Amino acid sequence: MELFSMDLRILAAIISCIGLVSGGLCQSGEVMIYKYPDSPFPQRRVVTFKTPFKDRPAVMYGIKMIDSPYNQNTRANVRLLWVRPERFALLLSSSHDTNLYGLGVVWMACP
């Protein structure tokens, strides 16, 4: 989990260097779904930006957290369904017979 957090900080630092984050143009956040001992997947989540973009932004995302039984294969999917200037949708799911208790995604959107 630390690796993903560090990668997001590095990405934010790079974007900040070119003035997007420091100028307040990029937005970021996270989507967390957790329901132990049930497996609540698939889940579709719509994320609304605090401030709408003028045009459709680029959205980057990555898995931050995953929780599954220790004695099973772990297979998770995160898919960007669509992006609009005011919001976007993610589909978080498991594959085949995988039971996921939790899945977390971090995201960043920039013009």
MODELLER restraints for C-alpha pairs under 7 A, 6 or more apart:
rsr = mdl.restraints
at = mdl.atoms
rsr.add(forms.Gaussian(group=physical.xy_distance, feature=features.Distance(at['CA:1:A'], at['CA:64:A']), mean=5.81, stdev=0.5))
rsr.add(forms.Gaussian(group=physical.xy_distance, feature=features.Distance(at['CA:1:A'], at['CA:65:A']), mean=6.19, stdev=0.5))
rsr.add(forms.Gaussian(group=physical.xy_distance, feature=features.Distance(at['CA:4:A'], at['CA:64:A']), mean=5.92, stdev=0.5))
rsr.add(forms.Gaussian(group=physical.xy_distance, feature=features.Distance(at['CA:15:A'], at['CA:21:A']), mean=6.18, stdev=0.5))
rsr.add(forms.Gaussian(group=physical.xy_distance, feature=features.Distance(at['CA:16:A'], at['CA:22:A']), mean=5.47, stdev=0.5))
rsr.add(forms.Gaussian(group=physical.xy_distance, feature=features.Distance(at['CA:20:A'], at['CA:26:A']), mean=6.04, stdev=0.5))
rsr.add(forms.Gaussian(group=physical.xy_distance, feature=features.Distance(at['CA:25:A'], at['CA:110:A']), mean=6.50, stdev=0.5))
rsr.add(forms.Gaussian(group=physical.xy_distance, feature=features.Distance(at['CA:25:A'], at['CA:111:A']), mean=6.96, stdev=0.5))
rsr.add(forms.Gaussian(group=physical.xy_distance, feature=features.Distance(at['CA:26:A'], at['CA:108:A']), mean=6.94, stdev=0.5))
rsr.add(forms.Gaussian(group=physical.xy_distance, feature=features.Distance(at['CA:26:A'], at['CA:109:A']), mean=5.57, stdev=0.5))
rsr.add(forms.Gaussian(group=physical.xy_distance, feature=features.Distance(at['CA:26:A'], at['CA:110:A']), mean=4.41, stdev=0.5))
rsr.add(forms.Gaussian(group=physical.xy_distance, feature=features.Distance(at['CA:26:A'], at['CA:111:A']), mean=6.93, stdev=0.5))
rsr.add(forms.Gaussian(group=physical.xy_distance, feature=features.Distance(at['CA:27:A'], at['CA:108:A']), mean=5.71, stdev=0.5))
rsr.add(forms.Gaussian(group=physical.xy_distance, feature=features.Distance(at['CA:27:A'], at['CA:109:A']), mean=5.31, stdev=0.5))
rsr.add(forms.Gaussian(group=physical.xy_distance, feature=features.Distance(at['CA:27:A'], at['CA:110:A']), mean=6.64, stdev=0.5))
rsr.add(forms.Gaussian(group=physical.xy_distance, feature=features.Distance(at['CA:28:A'], at['CA:107:A']), mean=5.47, stdev=0.5))
rsr.add(forms.Gaussian(group=physical.xy_distance, feature=features.Distance(at['CA:28:A'], at['CA:108:A']), mean=4.16, stdev=0.5))
rsr.add(forms.Gaussian(group=physical.xy_distance, feature=features.Distance(at['CA:28:A'], at['CA:109:A']), mean=6.18, stdev=0.5))
rsr.add(forms.Gaussian(group=physical.xy_distance, feature=features.Distance(at['CA:29:A'], at['CA:106:A']), mean=5.85, stdev=0.5))
rsr.add(forms.Gaussian(group=physical.xy_distance, feature=features.Distance(at['CA:29:A'], at['CA:107:A']), mean=5.53, stdev=0.5))
rsr.add(forms.Gaussian(group=physical.xy_distance, feature=features.Distance(at['CA:29:A'], at['CA:108:A']), mean=6.67, stdev=0.5))
rsr.add(forms.Gaussian(group=physical.xy_distance, feature=features.Distance(at['CA:30:A'], at['CA:105:A']), mean=5.47, stdev=0.5))
rsr.add(forms.Gaussian(group=physical.xy_distance, feature=features.Distance(at['CA:30:A'], at['CA:106:A']), mean=4.22, stdev=0.5))
rsr.add(forms.Gaussian(group=physical.xy_distance, feature=features.Distance(at['CA:30:A'], at['CA:107:A']), mean=5.91, stdev=0.5))
rsr.add(forms.Gaussian(group=physical.xy_distance, feature=features.Distance(at['CA:31:A'], at['CA:104:A']), mean=5.63, stdev=0.5))
rsr.add(forms.Gaussian(group=physical.xy_distance, feature=features.Distance(at['CA:31:A'], at['CA:105:A']), mean=5.16, stdev=0.5))
rsr.add(forms.Gaussian(group=physical.xy_distance, feature=features.Distance(at['CA:31:A'], at['CA:106:A']), mean=6.45, stdev=0.5))
rsr.add(forms.Gaussian(group=physical.xy_distance, feature=features.Distance(at['CA:32:A'], at['CA:103:A']), mean=6.10, stdev=0.5))
rsr.add(forms.Gaussian(group=physical.xy_distance, feature=features.Distance(at['CA:32:A'], at['CA:104:A']), mean=4.26, stdev=0.5))
rsr.add(forms.Gaussian(group=physical.xy_distance, feature=features.Distance(at['CA:32:A'], at['CA:105:A']), mean=6.41, stdev=0.5))
rsr.add(forms.Gaussian(group=physical.xy_distance, feature=features.Distance(at['CA:33:A'], at['CA:102:A']), mean=5.39, stdev=0.5))
rsr.add(forms.Gaussian(group=physical.xy_distance, feature=features.Distance(at['CA:33:A'], at['CA:103:A']), mean=5.48, stdev=0.5))
rsr.add(forms.Gaussian(group=physical.xy_distance, feature=features.Distance(at['CA:33:A'], at['CA:104:A']), mean=6.18, stdev=0.5))
rsr.add(forms.Gaussian(group=physical.xy_distance, feature=features.Distance(at['CA:34:A'], at['CA:101:A']), mean=5.73, stdev=0.5))
rsr.add(forms.Gaussian(group=physical.xy_distance, feature=features.Distance(at['CA:34:A'], at['CA:102:A']), mean=4.01, stdev=0.5))
rsr.add(forms.Gaussian(group=physical.xy_distance, feature=features.Distance(at['CA:34:A'], at['CA:103:A']), mean=6.53, stdev=0.5))
rsr.add(forms.Gaussian(group=physical.xy_distance, feature=features.Distance(at['CA:35:A'], at['CA:101:A']), mean=5.50, stdev=0.5))
rsr.add(forms.Gaussian(group=physical.xy_distance, feature=features.Distance(at['CA:35:A'], at['CA:102:A']), mean=6.31, stdev=0.5))
rsr.add(forms.Gaussian(group=physical.xy_distance, feature=features.Distance(at['CA:36:A'], at['CA:101:A']), mean=5.05, stdev=0.5))
rsr.add(forms.Gaussian(group=physical.xy_distance, feature=features.Distance(at['CA:37:A'], at['CA:101:A']), mean=6.33, stdev=0.5))
rsr.add(forms.Gaussian(group=physical.xy_distance, feature=features.Distance(at['CA:38:A'], at['CA:101:A']), mean=6.12, stdev=0.5))
rsr.add(forms.Gaussian(group=physical.xy_distance, feature=features.Distance(at['CA:39:A'], at['CA:99:A']), mean=5.68, stdev=0.5))
rsr.add(forms.Gaussian(group=physical.xy_distance, feature=features.Distance(at['CA:39:A'], at['CA:100:A']), mean=5.27, stdev=0.5))
rsr.add(forms.Gaussian(group=physical.xy_distance, feature=features.Distance(at['CA:39:A'], at['CA:101:A']), mean=4.95, stdev=0.5))
rsr.add(forms.Gaussian(group=physical.xy_distance, feature=features.Distance(at['CA:41:A'], at['CA:92:A']), mean=6.87, stdev=0.5))
rsr.add(forms.Gaussian(group=physical.xy_distance, feature=features.Distance(at['CA:41:A'], at['CA:93:A']), mean=5.16, stdev=0.5))
rsr.add(forms.Gaussian(group=physical.xy_distance, feature=features.Distance(at['CA:41:A'], at['CA:94:A']), mean=6.47, stdev=0.5))
rsr.add(forms.Gaussian(group=physical.xy_distance, feature=features.Distance(at['CA:42:A'], at['CA:92:A']), mean=5.65, stdev=0.5))
rsr.add(forms.Gaussian(group=physical.xy_distance, feature=features.Distance(at['CA:42:A'], at['CA:93:A']), mean=4.16, stdev=0.5))
rsr.add(forms.Gaussian(group=physical.xy_distance, feature=features.Distance(at['CA:42:A'], at['CA:94:A']), mean=6.71, stdev=0.5))
rsr.add(forms.Gaussian(group=physical.xy_distance, feature=features.Distance(at['CA:43:A'], at['CA:91:A']), mean=5.84, stdev=0.5))
rsr.add(forms.Gaussian(group=physical.xy_distance, feature=features.Distance(at['CA:43:A'], at['CA:92:A']), mean=5.28, stdev=0.5))
rsr.add(forms.Gaussian(group=physical.xy_distance, feature=features.Distance(at['CA:43:A'], at['CA:93:A']), mean=6.37, stdev=0.5))
rsr.add(forms.Gaussian(group=physical.xy_distance, feature=features.Distance(at['CA:44:A'], at['CA:89:A']), mean=6.94, stdev=0.5))
rsr.add(forms.Gaussian(group=physical.xy_distance, feature=features.Distance(at['CA:44:A'], at['CA:90:A']), mean=5.74, stdev=0.5))
rsr.add(forms.Gaussian(group=physical.xy_distance, feature=features.Distance(at['CA:44:A'], at['CA:91:A']), mean=4.51, stdev=0.5))
rsr.add(forms.Gaussian(group=physical.xy_distance, feature=features.Distance(at['CA:44:A'], at['CA:92:A']), mean=6.33, stdev=0.5))
rsr.add(forms.Gaussian(group=physical.xy_distance, feature=features.Distance(at['CA:45:A'], at['CA:89:A']), mean=5.57, stdev=0.5))
rsr.add(forms.Gaussian(group=physical.xy_distance, feature=features.Distance(at['CA:45:A'], at['CA:90:A']), mean=5.32, stdev=0.5))
rsr.add(forms.Gaussian(group=physical.xy_distance, feature=features.Distance(at['CA:45:A'], at['CA:91:A']), mean=6.49, stdev=0.5))
rsr.add(forms.Gaussian(group=physical.xy_distance, feature=features.Distance(at['CA:46:A'], at['CA:87:A']), mean=6.86, stdev=0.5))
rsr.add(forms.Gaussian(group=physical.xy_distance, feature=features.Distance(at['CA:46:A'], at['CA:88:A']), mean=5.68, stdev=0.5))
rsr.add(forms.Gaussian(group=physical.xy_distance, feature=features.Distance(at['CA:46:A'], at['CA:89:A']), mean=4.29, stdev=0.5))
rsr.add(forms.Gaussian(group=physical.xy_distance, feature=features.Distance(at['CA:46:A'], at['CA:90:A']), mean=6.49, stdev=0.5))
rsr.add(forms.Gaussian(group=physical.xy_distance, feature=features.Distance(at['CA:47:A'], at['CA:87:A']), mean=5.47, stdev=0.5))
rsr.add(forms.Gaussian(group=physical.xy_distance, feature=features.Distance(at['CA:47:A'], at['CA:88:A']), mean=5.45, stdev=0.5))
rsr.add(forms.Gaussian(group=physical.xy_distance, feature=features.Distance(at['CA:47:A'], at['CA:89:A']), mean=6.16, stdev=0.5))
rsr.add(forms.Gaussian(group=physical.xy_distance, feature=features.Distance(at['CA:48:A'], at['CA:86:A']), mean=6.04, stdev=0.5))
rsr.add(forms.Gaussian(group=physical.xy_distance, feature=features.Distance(at['CA:48:A'], at['CA:87:A']), mean=4.24, stdev=0.5))
rsr.add(forms.Gaussian(group=physical.xy_distance, feature=features.Distance(at['CA:48:A'], at['CA:88:A']), mean=6.72, stdev=0.5))
rsr.add(forms.Gaussian(group=physical.xy_distance, feature=features.Distance(at['CA:49:A'], at['CA:86:A']), mean=5.66, stdev=0.5))
rsr.add(forms.Gaussian(group=physical.xy_distance, feature=features.Distance(at['CA:49:A'], at['CA:87:A']), mean=5.55, stdev=0.5))
rsr.add(forms.Gaussian(group=physical.xy_distance, feature=features.Distance(at['CA:52:A'], at['CA:85:A']), mean=5.51, stdev=0.5))
rsr.add(forms.Gaussian(group=physical.xy_distance, feature=features.Distance(at['CA:52:A'], at['CA:86:A']), mean=4.31, stdev=0.5))
rsr.add(forms.Gaussian(group=physical.xy_distance, feature=features.Distance(at['CA:53:A'], at['CA:85:A']), mean=4.74, stdev=0.5))
rsr.add(forms.Gaussian(group=physical.xy_distance, feature=features.Distance(at['CA:53:A'], at['CA:86:A']), mean=6.24, stdev=0.5))
rsr.add(forms.Gaussian(group=physical.xy_distance, feature=features.Distance(at['CA:53:A'], at['CA:111:A']), mean=6.97, stdev=0.5))
rsr.add(forms.Gaussian(group=physical.xy_distance, feature=features.Distance(at['CA:54:A'], at['CA:85:A']), mean=6.25, stdev=0.5))
rsr.add(forms.Gaussian(group=physical.xy_distance, feature=features.Distance(at['CA:55:A'], at['CA:85:A']), mean=5.34, stdev=0.5))
rsr.add(forms.Gaussian(group=physical.xy_distance, feature=features.Distance(at['CA:56:A'], at['CA:83:A']), mean=6.50, stdev=0.5))
rsr.add(forms.Gaussian(group=physical.xy_distance, feature=features.Distance(at['CA:56:A'], at['CA:84:A']), mean=5.20, stdev=0.5))
rsr.add(forms.Gaussian(group=physical.xy_distance, feature=features.Distance(at['CA:56:A'], at['CA:85:A']), mean=4.50, stdev=0.5))
rsr.add(forms.Gaussian(group=physical.xy_distance, feature=features.Distance(at['CA:57:A'], at['CA:85:A']), mean=6.37, stdev=0.5))
rsr.add(forms.Gaussian(group=physical.xy_distance, feature=features.Distance(at['CA:57:A'], at['CA:109:A']), mean=5.88, stdev=0.5))
rsr.add(forms.Gaussian(group=physical.xy_distance, feature=features.Distance(at['CA:57:A'], at['CA:110:A']), mean=5.27, stdev=0.5))
rsr.add(forms.Gaussian(group=physical.xy_distance, feature=features.Distance(at['CA:57:A'], at['CA:111:A']), mean=4.48, stdev=0.5))
rsr.add(forms.Gaussian(group=physical.xy_distance, feature=features.Distance(at['CA:58:A'], at['CA:109:A']), mean=5.47, stdev=0.5))
rsr.add(forms.Gaussian(group=physical.xy_distance, feature=features.Distance(at['CA:58:A'], at['CA:110:A']), mean=5.40, stdev=0.5))
rsr.add(forms.Gaussian(group=physical.xy_distance, feature=features.Distance(at['CA:58:A'], at['CA:111:A']), mean=6.19, stdev=0.5))
rsr.add(forms.Gaussian(group=physical.xy_distance, feature=features.Distance(at['CA:59:A'], at['CA:107:A']), mean=6.84, stdev=0.5))
rsr.add(forms.Gaussian(group=physical.xy_distance, feature=features.Distance(at['CA:59:A'], at['CA:108:A']), mean=5.72, stdev=0.5))
rsr.add(forms.Gaussian(group=physical.xy_distance, feature=features.Distance(at['CA:59:A'], at['CA:109:A']), mean=4.34, stdev=0.5))
rsr.add(forms.Gaussian(group=physical.xy_distance, feature=features.Distance(at['CA:59:A'], at['CA:110:A']), mean=6.69, stdev=0.5))
rsr.add(forms.Gaussian(group=physical.xy_distance, feature=features.Distance(at['CA:60:A'], at['CA:107:A']), mean=5.55, stdev=0.5))
rsr.add(forms.Gaussian(group=physical.xy_distance, feature=features.Distance(at['CA:60:A'], at['CA:108:A']), mean=5.30, stdev=0.5))
rsr.add(forms.Gaussian(group=physical.xy_distance, feature=features.Distance(at['CA:60:A'], at['CA:109:A']), mean=6.35, stdev=0.5))
rsr.add(forms.Gaussian(group=physical.xy_distance, feature=features.Distance(at['CA:61:A'], at['CA:105:A']), mean=6.65, stdev=0.5))
rsr.add(forms.Gaussian(group=physical.xy_distance, feature=features.Distance(at['CA:61:A'], at['CA:106:A']), mean=5.56, stdev=0.5))
rsr.add(forms.Gaussian(group=physical.xy_distance, feature=features.Distance(at['CA:61:A'], at['CA:107:A']), mean=4.19, stdev=0.5))
rsr.add(forms.Gaussian(group=physical.xy_distance, feature=features.Distance(at['CA:61:A'], at['CA:108:A']), mean=6.45, stdev=0.5))
rsr.add(forms.Gaussian(group=physical.xy_distance, feature=features.Distance(at['CA:62:A'], at['CA:105:A']), mean=5.55, stdev=0.5))
rsr.add(forms.Gaussian(group=physical.xy_distance, feature=features.Distance(at['CA:62:A'], at['CA:106:A']), mean=5.59, stdev=0.5))
rsr.add(forms.Gaussian(group=physical.xy_distance, feature=features.Distance(at['CA:62:A'], at['CA:107:A']), mean=6.65, stdev=0.5))
rsr.add(forms.Gaussian(group=physical.xy_distance, feature=features.Distance(at['CA:63:A'], at['CA:104:A']), mean=5.86, stdev=0.5))
rsr.add(forms.Gaussian(group=physical.xy_distance, feature=features.Distance(at['CA:63:A'], at['CA:105:A']), mean=4.52, stdev=0.5))
rsr.add(forms.Gaussian(group=physical.xy_distance, feature=features.Distance(at['CA:63:A'], at['CA:106:A']), mean=6.44, stdev=0.5))
rsr.add(forms.Gaussian(group=physical.xy_distance, feature=features.Distance(at['CA:64:A'], at['CA:104:A']), mean=5.11, stdev=0.5))
rsr.add(forms.Gaussian(group=physical.xy_distance, feature=features.Distance(at['CA:64:A'], at['CA:105:A']), mean=5.09, stdev=0.5))
rsr.add(forms.Gaussian(group=physical.xy_distance, feature=features.Distance(at['CA:64:A'], at['CA:106:A']), mean=6.05, stdev=0.5))
rsr.add(forms.Gaussian(group=physical.xy_distance, feature=features.Distance(at['CA:65:A'], at['CA:103:A']), mean=5.43, stdev=0.5))
rsr.add(forms.Gaussian(group=physical.xy_distance, feature=features.Distance(at['CA:65:A'], at['CA:104:A']), mean=4.60, stdev=0.5))
rsr.add(forms.Gaussian(group=physical.xy_distance, feature=features.Distance(at['CA:65:A'], at['CA:105:A']), mean=6.97, stdev=0.5))
rsr.add(forms.Gaussian(group=physical.xy_distance, feature=features.Distance(at['CA:66:A'], at['CA:102:A']), mean=5.55, stdev=0.5))
rsr.add(forms.Gaussian(group=physical.xy_distance, feature=features.Distance(at['CA:66:A'], at['CA:103:A']), mean=4.53, stdev=0.5))
rsr.add(forms.Gaussian(group=physical.xy_distance, feature=features.Distance(at['CA:66:A'], at['CA:104:A']), mean=6.37, stdev=0.5))
rsr.add(forms.Gaussian(group=physical.xy_distance, feature=features.Distance(at['CA:67:A'], at['CA:100:A']), mean=5.95, stdev=0.5))
rsr.add(forms.Gaussian(group=physical.xy_distance, feature=features.Distance(at['CA:67:A'], at['CA:101:A']), mean=5.36, stdev=0.5))
rsr.add(forms.Gaussian(group=physical.xy_distance, feature=features.Distance(at['CA:67:A'], at['CA:102:A']), mean=4.82, stdev=0.5))
rsr.add(forms.Gaussian(group=physical.xy_distance, feature=features.Distance(at['CA:67:A'], at['CA:103:A']), mean=6.44, stdev=0.5))
rsr.add(forms.Gaussian(group=physical.xy_distance, feature=features.Distance(at['CA:68:A'], at['CA:74:A']), mean=6.55, stdev=0.5))
rsr.add(forms.Gaussian(group=physical.xy_distance, feature=features.Distance(at['CA:68:A'], at['CA:99:A']), mean=6.12, stdev=0.5))
rsr.add(forms.Gaussian(group=physical.xy_distance, feature=features.Distance(at['CA:68:A'], at['CA:100:A']), mean=4.65, stdev=0.5))
rsr.add(forms.Gaussian(group=physical.xy_distance, feature=features.Distance(at['CA:68:A'], at['CA:101:A']), mean=5.54, stdev=0.5))
rsr.add(forms.Gaussian(group=physical.xy_distance, feature=features.Distance(at['CA:73:A'], at['CA:98:A']), mean=6.43, stdev=0.5))
rsr.add(forms.Gaussian(group=physical.xy_distance, feature=features.Distance(at['CA:74:A'], at['CA:98:A']), mean=5.99, stdev=0.5))
rsr.add(forms.Gaussian(group=physical.xy_distance, feature=features.Distance(at['CA:75:A'], at['CA:94:A']), mean=5.71, stdev=0.5))
rsr.add(forms.Gaussian(group=physical.xy_distance, feature=features.Distance(at['CA:75:A'], at['CA:95:A']), mean=5.48, stdev=0.5))
rsr.add(forms.Gaussian(group=physical.xy_distance, feature=features.Distance(at['CA:75:A'], at['CA:98:A']), mean=6.13, stdev=0.5))
rsr.add(forms.Gaussian(group=physical.xy_distance, feature=features.Distance(at['CA:76:A'], at['CA:93:A']), mean=5.86, stdev=0.5))
rsr.add(forms.Gaussian(group=physical.xy_distance, feature=features.Distance(at['CA:76:A'], at['CA:94:A']), mean=4.42, stdev=0.5))
rsr.add(forms.Gaussian(group=physical.xy_distance, feature=features.Distance(at['CA:76:A'], at['CA:95:A']), mean=6.10, stdev=0.5))
rsr.add(forms.Gaussian(group=physical.xy_distance, feature=features.Distance(at['CA:77:A'], at['CA:92:A']), mean=5.81, stdev=0.5))
rsr.add(forms.Gaussian(group=physical.xy_distance, feature=features.Distance(at['CA:77:A'], at['CA:93:A']), mean=5.13, stdev=0.5))
rsr.add(forms.Gaussian(group=physical.xy_distance, feature=features.Distance(at['CA:77:A'], at['CA:94:A']), mean=5.80, stdev=0.5))
rsr.add(forms.Gaussian(group=physical.xy_distance, feature=features.Distance(at['CA:78:A'], at['CA:90:A']), mean=6.84, stdev=0.5))
rsr.add(forms.Gaussian(group=physical.xy_distance, feature=features.Distance(at['CA:78:A'], at['CA:91:A']), mean=5.69, stdev=0.5))
rsr.add(forms.Gaussian(group=physical.xy_distance, feature=features.Distance(at['CA:78:A'], at['CA:92:A']), mean=4.67, stdev=0.5))
rsr.add(forms.Gaussian(group=physical.xy_distance, feature=features.Distance(at['CA:78:A'], at['CA:93:A']), mean=6.52, stdev=0.5))
rsr.add(forms.Gaussian(group=physical.xy_distance, feature=features.Distance(at['CA:79:A'], at['CA:90:A']), mean=5.60, stdev=0.5))
rsr.add(forms.Gaussian(group=physical.xy_distance, feature=features.Distance(at['CA:79:A'], at['CA:91:A']), mean=5.10, stdev=0.5))
rsr.add(forms.Gaussian(group=physical.xy_distance, feature=features.Distance(at['CA:79:A'], at['CA:92:A']), mean=6.63, stdev=0.5))
rsr.add(forms.Gaussian(group=physical.xy_distance, feature=features.Distance(at['CA:80:A'], at['CA:89:A']), mean=6.10, stdev=0.5))
rsr.add(forms.Gaussian(group=physical.xy_distance, feature=features.Distance(at['CA:80:A'], at['CA:90:A']), mean=4.68, stdev=0.5))
rsr.add(forms.Gaussian(group=physical.xy_distance, feature=features.Distance(at['CA:80:A'], at['CA:91:A']), mean=6.48, stdev=0.5))
rsr.add(forms.Gaussian(group=physical.xy_distance, feature=features.Distance(at['CA:81:A'], at['CA:89:A']), mean=5.36, stdev=0.5))
rsr.add(forms.Gaussian(group=physical.xy_distance, feature=features.Distance(at['CA:81:A'], at['CA:90:A']), mean=5.56, stdev=0.5))
rsr.add(forms.Gaussian(group=physical.xy_distance, feature=features.Distance(at['CA:81:A'], at['CA:91:A']), mean=6.67, stdev=0.5))
rsr.add(forms.Gaussian(group=physical.xy_distance, feature=features.Distance(at['CA:82:A'], at['CA:88:A']), mean=5.60, stdev=0.5))
rsr.add(forms.Gaussian(group=physical.xy_distance, feature=features.Distance(at['CA:82:A'], at['CA:89:A']), mean=5.58, stdev=0.5))
rsr.add(forms.Gaussian(group=physical.xy_distance, feature=features.Distance(at['CA:83:A'], at['CA:89:A']), mean=6.72, stdev=0.5))
rsr.add(forms.Gaussian(group=physical.xy_distance, feature=features.Distance(at['CA:94:A'], at['CA:100:A']), mean=6.60, stdev=0.5))
